[in-house]
Amino acid sequence: MEQPLSPRESGQFVAERSRDVFVDEDGVKKVAEMLYGLKDEEVFTASGWKKMNQLAPPPDTDAAINWVFVTDTMNFSFWPDREEEQCEVIYKGNTYRGYMSLCAAITRALDEGVPITDPAYFSQISEEELGRVLRSDSATPMPMLKERHQALTEAGRVLMQHGGSFRNFISHGKNDAEKMMQYIVDNIPSYRDEATYEGKKISFYKRAQILVADFWGIMEARQEGNIPNLDFLTMFADYRVPQALVYLGALRYSDALMEALKKGELLSSGERREVEIRGCSIWCVERIKSCLWDLVQEKEGKTCNINSALIDFYLWPYAKQHHKEMAHIPIHHTRCIYY
């Protein structure tokens, strides 16, 4: 059976053949220059991980590792059908939407004594019980409860075959980012984020790569983050970062695609335009990273250690923070379990 191209290879393969999405090299250089001015800020360090997500348990606890597994396993498809109809979770006086509503719901459940991060529990949780854990404080429920339930229980059963521990499970990757990602996608079906483009099997593995990066972030915060080849990871191809890349001028959509997205056309998972948005986003961030590394070498004569995952960790909150300025650039909408 043909093995898919890796996410990086897939990004390049798609970018070289894309008809509706294009990497703009002038824009790439400008973004690299912007990041060069920010490269020493905490956002580009693992210690920024906990600060970026205040809802996560302290990284020095085992609860943090299981919490990350549960949230990453259900980390998909939060966009509302109508902008004004958002799922909202209120936790400690703050209202959360999107991915953060999931984080708030999981942490709220732990506070309520629900062992939602224990694989023995979540491998057997009923859809009704999960619905209570993920309950919305607005009139709009969290989308795709059935799919989240299936993904979580299936993943929990896999962990139970590994001693009921994500730490045990991920140890099969031997602190190698590529092997860790591969072990996740080989063993947990909902993480198999693959497509066929121009007759070639390709992969994005957005959630699997985030899971490896989040695990590294926790271990790094404990001074145990020994994953030397973290550069293997690409950006995490979703719907928010491409919007930021278009806004920043590093990615360009054809007029036809921009028009379709502005009309609110839904793209199905695996269709050509959706694959081009995700693939070109990966390659765009690879080019930004490469230009940034060249800048650091040229200006300072040293090696840059900012990888694609860290660039993504910067761009995702950047997109959230600048959503009003970016409102004229539509995000693409695809209902699926991959992102």
N, C-alpha and C positions, 0 to 999 in steps of 0.2 A: 504493500500500500504506500502510495506517494506521501512522503512527509511534507507538511507545509513549509514554506519559507519562514524564517524567523521574522519577528516583527520589524526589525531593522531592514532586513532584506526585502520584506514585503513593502515597506515604505518606499524604498528606492525603486522597486519594480513598478509600483503603481504610479509614482511621480514621473517616471520616464515615459509612461503611456497615457497619462490622464488627459481627458478631453474637456473637463469642466472645472478642474481645480489646478492651480499652478503655484509653484514656489517662486517667489519674487526675490532674486538674489540681492537687489539693492535694499529691499525691506529687511532681509535676513541680516545684512551688515549693520543696519541701523539698530535693530533689536539687540544684536551682539554688543554694540557700543553702549546701549542703554544698560545692559546687564553688567558690562565691564565696570561701570560707575557704581554698581550695587554689590559687586561680588564679595565684598568683605562683610556684608551685613548678615545678621543672624538667620535671616530667612533661607540662606544657602548653607545652613549647617543642620545636622541632625537634631541639635538641641532646639531648633525651631519647630520640630515636629510636635512636641507637647504644647508649645505656645500657639501653634496653628489650630490645634483642636483641644480646647479647654475641657471638652466633655469626656475625653479619654481618661481612664484610670492612670495613676502615676506609673511611669514606665518601669520603675523598679519592682513592680508586682507581677506575679504570674497572671493576675486578672487582666492586665494590659494586653498580654499576648492573645488570650482567648477572646477578649473584647474585639480586638482588631480582626480576628478570624471571622467572628460573627458579623461585624459591620461590613467587612469586605465581601463576604459571601452574599449579602443582600444589597450591595452597593450598585443599584441600577435603576434607571427610569424613574426619576422623581418629578420630571416636568409635568405641569398641570395641563389638562385639555384647554382650560381657559385661564389666562394669567391671573384673573381675580379670584379663581377658585383653587387656592393652594391648600395642601395638607399642612397643618401647623401643629407643632408639639411645644407646649409650654413647660419649661423646666426651670425651677428656682427663679421664677419671675421673668425669664427671658423666653421669647417666642422664636422658634427655629423652623426653617423651611428647607426643602430640598434634602440633600444628603445629610445636612446637620439635624434634620428632624428625625432621621433614623438613629443617629448617634444619641440624640437626646432621649429617644424612646427606649433604647437599650440601657442607658445609664439610669433612667427613671425606673425601669423594671428591676434593676439590681437594688436600687434604694428601697423598692417595695418588697424585697425578699424573694423575687423570682430568679431562680438560678439560670438565667438565659444564656450565660456564657459557659455553662457546664455541658459538654457534649453528651453526657448520659441523659441530660434533660432535653436539650434541643434536638437530639437525634430522633426523639419520639414525641415532640410537642405536637399538639393538634392544631389544625388551621385556626380553629376558634380561639385557642389559647394565644397563638401568635398574633391574632387580630387584636386581642386585649393588650398585648405588649406594645404593638405598633399603633394603638388607638390614636386618632387625631383629636386635637382640641378645637378644630374648626369643623365645618359641615362637610368638608372634603376628606374622604379617607385616603390613606396611603395607597398609591396605585399598585396593582399586580400582587395582591396578597397571596393568591394561589401559587404564583410562580416563586415568590419569596419563600413560602412555606416549603415548596418542593426542593428548592436549592438548599435551604438550611438543613432540612432533615436528611437529605441525601449526603451532604457534606458531613453532618454529624455522625452518620453511620460509618463513613470512611474513617473519621477520627477514632471511633470506637474500635476499629480494627487495628489502630495504632496506639493502643493503651489509653484511649480517651484523652489524648493530649496533642494539641497542635505542635508543641515543641518537639515531641517525639516524631510526629509526622514530618515536619520540615527538616529534621536532622538527616533524613534520607538524601537531602540535597547537598550535604557535606559543605556548608558555607560557600557554595558556588551558585551565583545568581542564576546562571543558565540551567543548572541541574535542578535547583529549587523550583524555578518556573515550570520546567518540564515535568517534574514530579507532581506538581499541582494539577496541571492540565491532563496528565496521563491518568490520574486517579479520581478527579472530581469533575464529572461531565459538565456542570454548569459553567465551569471556567474555560471551556473549549471554544474560544472566540475566534472562529475561522471562517474563511469565505473562499470563493473561487473568482478570480479576476483574469480576464483574457486567457482563459483555459488553464491558469496556474493556481494551485492551492496556496493560499496565503494565510497569515495569522496576524492578529492584533494583541491578543491575550491581555487586554486592559486590566481586568480585575486580578489576574494571576500576578502580573508585574507589580501592581499596587500592593498586593499582599506581601510580596518579597520586600518591596521598598519600605512598607510599614513595619515589617518584622525587623528589618535593618535599623530603622529609625529608633525603635524601642531598645534594641540591643546596643546601639551606638550611645544612646542616652545613659545606658548602664556601663559604658566603657567596655562593652563586649561585642561591638559591631564589626566582627571580622569577616567581611565579605569582599575580598580583594577585587573581584571582577564585577562590581556593581555597575560599571560602565556598560555592561551587556544590556541593561534595561533601557528601553526607549521611553518617550513620553507616553502617557496613558490616553489612548485615543477615545475621546468622549465627544460631547456636544458643546462644552463650555470653552475649552482651550482653542479649538479652531476659530471660534468667534473672536477671541483675543488676538490670534495670529492675523486674521483678516483686518481687524481694527488697527493693528500695529504695522500693517503693510507688508508683512512677510509672506502672506498667503493671499491668493486672489481667486475669486470665483468668476466663472463666465457670466455674462449678462443673463443667459437663459436659466442658469442655476439660481442666481440671485433672485430673479423674478419668481421662480417656482417656490423658493423658500419664503419670500415676502408674502406670497399668497397663502402660506400656511400648509403647503403640500407636505404630506407625510411621506418619508422615505422608508421603504421596507429594509430590514436587516439583510445585508448581502447584495443589495442592488448596486449597479455600477456607480451612481453618483454618491451614494452613502459610503461605499468603499473608497472612492477617490478622496472624499473629505477626510476620512480617517487616515488613509495611507499617506496622503500628501502632508497632513499635519505631523505625522511621525517623521517624515523626511525633512520637513521644514525645521523642526526642532533639532534634528541631527546636524543640519547645515548651520543653525544658530550656534550650537555647541562647538562645532568645528571652527567657526569664525571667532568665537570667544576665546578658544584655546590659542588660536593664532595670535590674537591681540595680546594676550597675557605673555606669550613667548616673545613677541616682537617688542613690547614695551617694558617688560620686566625681566626677560631672559629666564623665566621659570615655567614650570608645568602647572596647568590649571586643573583643579580637581572637581570642578563643577560638572556634574553629569546631567544627562537628559532628564532623569527623574527629579533632580533638584530644580531644573528649569521649569518642569511641569508644576512642581510644588509652589513655585513663584507665580506662574501664569494663571493657575486656577483661581486663587484668591484675588489676583489682580483683576480678572474678568468679573468676579462677583462685586469687587469694590467699585469698578468703573462701569457697572451695568447701564447706568443712565446715559453716559457718553456713547456707549456701544449700542444703544437701543435701535439705531437705524440699520444695524447689521443683524440679520436674523440668525438664530441658531437653528440647526437642522433637527428635526424631530423624528425619532425612530423608537418605537415601542419594542424593547427586547430585553433579555436578561444579561446582556454583555456590557452595557454601560447606561 
